[in-house]
């Protein structure tokens, strides 16, 4: 039995995530009152005749504060009882959510006459904090479109096996800010930059010419060796703590060369050690 609770900020893509889970054969129920979660679980999940081996529930901030605060405790109880239960929390920067609401002209679920949109977003973030702080997977959709979010959900959920840690190596650009979902963040801006080399500026860290250039620098290889050693030491601790997901973000100035190269190199190295290793490139995947 696998149960996924999908929650997060309005406008961050919860409906898209649930639709993707439905396409992955999950039985999905959106906007269930948090106070009814125990009864729902008893009826659907614990029933001996249950046909819903894959179930996803959407929960938003339109709940009593006390009910929201109890969700992490209920999830822990489910895990102890043998149910594979996890929380996926979606977020996005305030500016991105404001822009999305401006484009769709929809009303925020918490907005009212005495509470503007920006204040409603902050209030929702505050209300959902107890769930967010206990999330198994946080997905930052600030720089993702609908299709990219669907692919993120497909990769991370469909490839994840019970009892195994799903590891994502993600490259990003410091110009766009830190990824909100990262567990570890590494800065590789001190390494030689292929952008300034003739013929390499328009390529990426996946291209062989860039790989050869970075492979040839001792400082790059020292950084790679150090990161491998650090992660070899600490990833097992995450696995032993029953974590389902681990996101390792690697950033450079433009998110196109050094960070992509390093994420790919580390992913290749750890694929031989862990069954579920993925890569994502915030800049290159949009090129």
TAKADA-V126478 format. One record per helix or strand. SS is the DSSP state (2 for helix, 1 for strand). FROM is the first residue (numbers start at 0). LEN is the number of residues. If there is no record, write none. Layout:
# TAKADA-V126478
ss->SS from->FROM len->LEN
ss->SS from->FROM len->LEN
This chain:
# TAKADA-V126478
ss->1 from->1 len->7
ss->2 from->13 len->10
ss->1 from->26 len->3
ss->2 from->33 len->12
ss->1 from->53 len->5
ss->2 from->64 len->16
ss->1 from->83 len->8
ss->2 from->93 len->11
ss->1 from->111 len->1
ss->1 from->114 len->1
ss->2 from->116 len->16
ss->1 from->136 len->4
ss->2 from->145 len->13
ss->1 from->165 len->8
ss->2 from->173 len->3
ss->1 from->183 len->4
ss->2 from->193 len->3
ss->2 from->207 len->8
ss->2 from->217 len->23
ss->1 from->244 len->8
ss->2 from->257 len->14
ss->1 from->275 len->6
ss->2 from->283 len->3
